[in-house]
């Protein structure tokens, strides 16, 4: 173990204690606070009223301009016209009044003319003949004083002199005309025109002139103003108009005053609203930053403490996450300072995806996503240009989008070892995203500025890939991490140990490749590391290269040497391949996970064939003497490889494998290992074992599928393989 590993091992030893875990998060929080302190520190400016500003000043926050908002509300309120409401009941009242007057005149006519036969076909024998003056008096008695004083005497006289038919014609015409005119809106200034209109409508009546004049007079009397100012509705309309006014705000990042622009009263007022003229120091930005950092790190502490079950893995991940965070934040602050000095958008060259790539390769996707969200959030504060307290959300989106894109690209199997290719692809996507932000914000730039943005985006993607490739060896060496890139390097067929297996034990090599195919599919089915299972399978029987001919897969047309050996010797040779394999891999400095696979894939299983052979020779033979030394599988990948190893060898020895036979055999092997306690130290579940069984059966059925016998083969007395 090198010095770096020893150093980090000591730190992991300290992190066993809760106190040091909390202390680490406090240190990280203070580190982040120190980097972002200057970005939230309120800026004070020196400006004087009615003098040119010495600098361009942008608002660091969004505040409401209450003065302009109230001005806008007053202006909108004045523009709302008065509301006048139509009194619809006025038309009905006047129609009813006119109808009552004519009905009263008809009644008087009936009561005062006894010799006249009326519409009902009967004579009024009780009545007595009255003079016109008497009739008028009787008619007035039927009406109210208020009505009588508004009707001319000539109208009463015409009503009592007319016969019933004329009265009915006049009644219908007058009611219709009054209803038509009163149904429309009549303001105070429109009353006279309305009266003229009702007279025009009555001009077509075919009755005597006196009755027509009476009808005109009654109709004119009925026409009155029916539209009146509605105070309540007017106030409601004004209230709605005022409520619809959006508050006028000074937006964050908005230019309040340009350099050399005169600071008039309006500009001075806006500067005061934005807090630039406030001479009193405020602690709210510092408290806000502290609270923000506390919330983010509290969430991550909860995640690390409760979501990761394996303690050693937890502390490893915590240390790696912390180092990548510190490195990324330091890089981010450096780029932001350079961008401010150059007064340019240099921040787009920040290699934010580097952190996502490192965490994705070294740890897992969830932590990579968490890291990039954290960096994006802090990036909105750090990349706020020369306006402390401002939040650059576009830069935060750029960091998060680039990091998530890198995670997605590296998730593709063919990109796991192609970090540089992934970086180039990320560069193109970064460039497209930057231009999308520019176009959304309707930025107007020159061709050189567009070119600058494109180069910065490409530099970010390529830089992320180059830094990732450069830093990976240090993390792998310091933490003893087996990354996917390292695994792909070990899977190279030209690796010396793989070539050794191929040359010295070709049967074992073929068997290992078959096991690799089976184990990888099964591990991926249960969410384990399929690549680790594949590479581990390649080397799991490397120990057989010491005595290759003592293993049946390497015995090509030769006598089995075990037939001539005592069972104890055969036992020692067979068991030794697991121990020898571990030693060989350690001597070649292979990762611990690969060594564990070589040593643990048989666990403490029993060599049944040689045990029973020895039992026949000596009944006192102990079963424990014929078991592998172990240890038993700890990782799920080791458990799956052990099953796949036994299954592949067993199925290969079957004469006529069928899907039913294969399934029965796989079930038997898994159940045998369960009953033998081979999974007691592994966290693999029964459900996962069921999935492993299904995956192995599918893969084996594809490999050992049914053979077809052709007619020609029958004639030749041989079978032709598909």
Protein Blocks (a to p, Z undefined) as FASTA:
>chain_A
ZZklmmmmmmmmmmmpmklmmmmmmmmmmmmmmmmmmmmgccdddddehiacfbdcddfb
dcddfklmmmmmmmmmmmpccdddddfklmmmmmmmmmmmmmmmmmmmmmmmmkbccfko
pacfkbccddfklmmmmmmmmpcfklmmmpcfklmmmmmmpcfklmmmmmmmmmmmmmmm
mmpccdfklmmmmmmmmmmmmmmpccdfklmmmmmmmmmmmpccfbdcdfklmmmmmmmm
mmmpccddddehiafbdghiacdfklmmmmmmnopmpmbdcfklmmmmmmmmmmmmmmmm
mmmmmmpmblmlmmmmmmmmmmmmmmmmmmmmmmmmmmmmnopakllmpcfklmmmmmmm
mmmmklmmmmmmmmmmmmmmmmnojaghiacfklmmmmmmmmmmmmmmmmpmklmmmmml
mmmmmmmmmmmmmmmmmmmnopacdfklmmmmmmmmmmmmmmmmmmmmmmmmmmmmmnop
acfklmmmmmpmklmklmmmmmmmmmlmmmmmmmmmmmmmmmmmnopafklmmmmmmmmm
mmmmmmmmlpfklmghiacfklmpcfklmmmmmmmmmmmmmmmmmmnopafklmmmmmmm
nopaccfklmmmmmmmomkbcfklmccebjadfbfklmmmmmmmmmmmmmmmpmbdcfkl
mmmmmmmmmmmmmmnopmmmpcbdfklmmmmmmmmmmmmmmmmgcddddfklmmnopacd
ZZ
